[in-house]
Amino acid sequence: MSTMATIRIRTFSGEKMRDARQARGWSRGRLAIAIDKTVTSIAAFENGQRSPAAKTLHDIASALEISPGELLNLPRVDWGMAEYRIVVGLDQRDVADRAGMSPSLLSQIESTYERMSPTHQRTLARLYGITEDEISAAWERSRARATEGDS
């Protein structure tokens, strides 16, 4: 059993998910069947009571034939570290394993408590399908969000 808790996707939009499902003409039940989840889970996602795990978000987008980023309430130009990970359908443990780092270190990097080494920067950019400059800019945006309101 995993000891890591599922982290809520702060930028997930249940409203956008509902709109995309309805635009497709699907009921909650039809989407639930398509992604092997319960109707209760679909309702909870749409009502903002829960957010899906990264893989589930990816599955929802795939079923609805949209990009995962379309289910976020943050434009791509504002994405931080977590959003890039989420839209490729990976949780922190998956990325940490593939990047050869501990989940704790990845969490610290995403939280901007720790800077990325050049090796981690290259690896994360490759995993997320973006450039090293884009991953660096995402880290800076994450840092700015983390320090908003500080004087």
N, C-alpha and C positions, 0 to 999 in steps of 0.2 A: 504494500500500500504506500502511496506517495505521501510524504509529509508536507509537501508544498501545498498551500491553500490556493484555490482558484482566485485569481485577482480580477476584480471587476474592471471591465474595459470602460474607463471614464468617458471616452469619446464615442461610444456606441450609441446609435440613435434607433430606438425601438420604433419611433414614428416613421423613419425612413424605411425600415424593414417592412412595416405594415403597408406603407404606400407602394413599395416595390411588389409585395405579394399581391395586393389588390390590383395593381396595374397588370399583373400577369393573369388576373382572373382566378386566383387560387384562394381556397379557404385555408384557414389555419390547419385544418386536418390534412389537406393535400400537401402543404409544406412540411408538416410533421412527418408524414409518410416519406417524403422525398429525402429528408435528412435523418431519418430514424430517431426522432425525438417525440416527446408527447405533445399533445395539443396544449396541455397546461404549461409546458416549457415555452412554447411559441407565444402563448398569451402573456406569460411573465416577461419575456423579452420585449414584446411590443408595448407593454404597459410600463416598462421601465423598472419593474420589480427586480429583474435580474438582467445580466448581460451574458451573452454566450462566451464560451471559451474561444480562444483564437481559432482552433480547428473548426469548431462549430460555425463561427462567423464565416469562415472560408466556405464551408459546406452550404450555408444559407445563400451566400452570394452566388455560388456556382449553380445551385438549384434555380435561383431566380434569374440567372443569366445576366448578372451585373458584376462589377468589380467589388471586391471586399471594401475598398475605400469609400464606395458609395453608401455604405452602411454606417459611416462615421459622421459625426456632426462637426468635423474639423476639416477645412480644406487641406489638400496635400501640401501646399506651401507652408503650412503651420505644423505639419507632423513632426513629432519627436521620435525618440528611440522606440518607444513601445508601439506606436502606430505602424512603423515600418515592419516590426516583428509580427504584429497582429495580422496585417493584411496578407502576409505570406502563409498564414495559418499555423504558426509555430508558437508554442508556449516557451517560457523561460528555460525549462529543463531541456527541451529539444534543442534550442539554440546553444545553451551551455555545453551540451554533449557534443554537438557538431563543431563548436568553436574551441573545444578543448579547454574549457574553463569551468569553474564551479558555478552552480546556479546562484550562489551568494554573490560572487563577483559580477555576474551579469546583472543581477538586481541592483547592485551598487552603481554599475555603469549606467543603467537605465534611469536610476534615481539621480544621477550626476554627482553622487558622493565620491565617485572614483572616475578618473580620466581613463580613456582607452589607450592602450599601448598601440603603436603602429601596426603590430601584428593583429591585434584584436580588431582594429579599425578596418584593415584589409579583409579579414575573415567575415566580419559582420556585413560589410558592404557586399561581399560576394554572396552571402546567404540571403540577403534581402534584395539582391538584384539591382543595386544602386552603386553609385560611385563612392569613393572614399571621401570626396568633398561633400557629397550629400549626407553621408553618415555623420561626418563631423558637424555639419550645419544642424542636423537633427539633434545631436547631443547638445549643441548650444541652445537650441530652442527648448529642449527639455530643461536645461539649466535655468533659462529665463523664466519658464513656468514655475519651476521649483522655488524661485526666489522672488516671485511677484509679491509686491506689497512690502518687501524688506526696504528699510531706509538706510 
